[in-house]
Amino acid sequence: MWLPFCLLTVFFVLFLHQGHSKHERIDFLTQKEKAPPKSKTGIVIGVVVALLILSAVAAFLIWFFVCERSVRKSELSLTEYAALSKQLRQSVPVFSGRMTLVNQPYDQNLEDTNSPEFQALAEKLETVLGNYLKRDPILEKYYTKSVVTAFSEGVKAYYWSQFNIPHSDLEMIPDVSEERILDALESGIRQSRSASAPDVKISQVTASLTDSRMARDPRANDCFYRLEADTNPQNFSSPGYPTGYPPKSRCQWQIRASEENVIVVNFLYFYIEDDCSDDFVYIYDSLSPDDSQAITKKCGQRPPSNPLEVVSSNNIMLINFIAETDAQKPGFQAAYSVIPKADVTCGGSLSQKQGNFTSPLYPSFYPPAKDCKWTITVAPGSKVRLRFTMFRMKEPGVDTRLCHKDYVEIMGNKYCGEVASLSLTSDTNVLVVNFHSDRSHTDKGFSAEYSSYDPSNPCPDRFACTNGLCIDQKLKCDGWNDCGDMSDERQCNCDKDQFACSNGMCKPKLWVCDHVNDCGDGSDEKICGCAQNEFQCGNGVCLPQSVQCDDKQDCKDGSDEVGCKTGDICTDYSFKCKSGVCVNKVNAECDRVQDCSDNSDETICDCGTRPYKLNRIVGGQNAELGEWPWQVSLHFSTHGPTCGASIISNTWLLSAAHCFVTSNSDNNPSSWLSYSGMQNQYSHDNVQSRKLKRIIPHPLYNQMTSDYDIALLELSEPLQFANTIQPICLPDSSHVFPAGMSCWVTGWGALREGGQAAQILQKALVKIINDSVCDVVTEGQVTSRMLCSGYLSGGVDACQGDSGGPLVCFEESGKWFQAGIVSWGEGCARRNKPGVYTRVTKLREWIKQETNI
């Protein structure tokens, strides 16, 4: 409602500006000239001019305080608004830290911010801080105030100081720095030591630039809480939980405990907007939001299988909750309690033949300021093999090559960050593992297993990797880095069906000239390229370079016109807008870029997302709860889980035709039940069961060849989307899933060929295999409606019971797309026998015709 008024106001201001746009001369009047004019005309003119000026000022003020906010919300993008908000915070910098007081007895009343003892000492310190900071000429110019927020044993005082830099002096922001603040404070402390009997003596002080939104005055009691922790867990929650936290929330919890304990906070439920710059929880091993004492900063949504649980190093903790947006997310509920410091133990001597050990308090976050040492000793003549099954010690701004903050040190090498695979072997029968965490930022830590082995025969009947891993002999020199350190691919004599790469690796000859750099050094593709004056089409055909972007489809697949412009030429790679215009761009749909003038490439994109934050198919692993929210389990009659499917809308599922078109007439909808949101076949908590209303196999499905192996399933009633139930994105018919792309296949099928079905949903990472290679290894059995995915070396594949399940791939746009449907294969995970999937892009139009999706 304000916009029309705003436009009128702006118009009025512009009108005034146009009417008085000439340069005006300004004169200073003498006393004589200031005398009242003799003519009334001058008075009238003066009054009119004054009214015009006042109107202009009023219009500007109304525009600024009302319209500017309307325009901001309606016209500024989220990125621009966030940038503006950050700029405003930078112009009012806040520095927080702590001070150690000398000869100051600790009074328990100092913990109560409303007590006279707190008020008196806080006011003294705030005056002292102000005096110290105002001795610096630059700081004195912008200094606003200091606030003491808490006291703790020691005696330590926690504070923040604020400065206000006007827009005319924004170039001075870098000069109001941590270094200048510390210099001013330390200089003041040194000078006060020479003074006679000062009221308050400070021995140490810290200062750190702090997000001003976390600077709270505890005496204001505005969403500020003081909590006392003991052995009995007590709960607290974000404002508005579970309905939803309000925008512009600024909350802080100071948690204390007795000196012999540390504080544990377990977030029982955690669902905050997935953008840590606007909405977040920030936890400190301190009573001040000092970054040097930060434990972690978190946002997003966490599943029950990956909870957030943090521990302090002492008996104090500070939790800040900041919310900028009106996202209407539930927020969090947390429980706080204590454990004795003596119980936070780690390290020791390990002398068994094999065993396990973890970082302190794993899988909770390890505490700050902790050092541990494990000494592993095995029999003389043996060595120690160490393998980390989980390793996560990430910290902002840390170079993982140096690991100068949190780390694990083994045989003189430091390890930090997030490591997918880490295996080590000792030089002797003794191995020492050191763990170190500094004062700031903690993480989940690690879990490790060790074993003793005979160096003369480290891997009986298996291949011994340099790093100590043992792998099957058949995996040596197969072109894949199975050891993780490439030791299984060195010193290889290539077989007759392998290609010898320039770097000494062996790759299947089928991979030569398949447009994928399989060797890593490009040697398998060097002899295949086109001449310098030629263009290579997507299918490998070479044509003159002049064919590119000539508004003609010269390559069979149209790849010569990709990325040229939007026009009338439609190729296999083109996305067709609703208006009929073709966008010659690979994977234009749902990439967060408006390519179609009617925005039809971005309109159907509420899919392919996983709400939860997440940290057996043969060779696979257990899937976490909510990790694959589009996965469905199909149960036939009393036979239990039979096939898989994927959610493509709240009323439609996608599966394979061969699950239903059989000699047993399995296409009767009443014989089937679908289960969505399931992870464990024996647990139906929060699982939505639906009967099938219709089963629509593709009319051209061929049982002999498995061509057109696709079926649509209509549900009897709609699904209710939730954290564990979400639709997958269907790719446009022009969507490209290139060879070598890593994708995921999921299901409850057999864990091995001829084995039993899995109880827990399984996931496996597979790679899209080039069509020409796929055609050769399947002996010409694939059609254009099929694609191969897996590993030619075997070991990872879909299996019996996974049929109908999805093969999904993650795009840079942040969306998951379904590339295939588990269809058929020869055995499970056999060498040179990859899985064959129904190619969704080739059947996209049929899906749309039947479902209007």
Buried (B, 14 or more C-beta within 10 A) or exposed (E): EBEEBBEEBBEBBEEBEEEEEEEEEEEEEEEEEEEEEEEEEEEEEEEEEEEEEEEBEEBBEBBEEBBEEBBEEEEEEEEEBBEEBEEEEBBBBBBBBBBBBBEBEBBEEBBBBEBEBBBEBBEBBBEBBBEBBBEBEBBEBBBEEBBBBBBBBEBBBBBBBBBBBEEEBEEBBEBBBBEBBBBBBBEBBEEBEEEEEBEBBBEBBBBBBBBBBBBBBBBEEEBBEBBEBEEEBEEBBBBBBBEBBEEEBBBBBBBBBEEEBBBBBBBBBBBBBBBBEBBBBBBBBBBBBBBBBBBBBBBBBBBEBBBBBBBBBBBBBBBBBBBBBEBEBBBBBBBBBBBEBEEBEBBEEBEEEEEEBBBBBBBBBBBBBBEBBBBBBBEEEBBBBBBBEBBBBBBEEBEBEEBEBBBBBBEEEBBBBEBEBBBBBBEEBEBBBBBBBBBBBBBBBBBBBBBBBEEEEBBEEBBBBBBBBBBBEEBBBBBBBBBBBBBBBBEBEBEEEBBBBEEBBBBBBBBBBBBBBBBBBEBBBEEEBBEEEBBBBBEBBBBEEEBBBEEEBBBEBBBBBBEBEBBEBBBBBBBBBEEEBBBBBBBBBBBEEEBBEEEBBBEEBEBBBBBBBBBBBBBBEBBBBBBBBBBBBBBBEEEEBBBBBBBBBBBBBBBBBBBBBEEEEBBEBEBBBBBBBBBBBEEEEBBBEBEBEEBBBBEEBBEEBBBBBBBBBBBEEEBEBBBBBBBBBBBBBBBBBEBBBEBBBBBBBBBBEEBEBBBBBBBBBBBBBBBBBBBBBBEEBBBEBBBBBBBBBBBBBBBBBBBBBBBBBBBEBEBBBBBBBBBBBBBBBBBBBBBBBBBBBBBBEBBEEBBEB
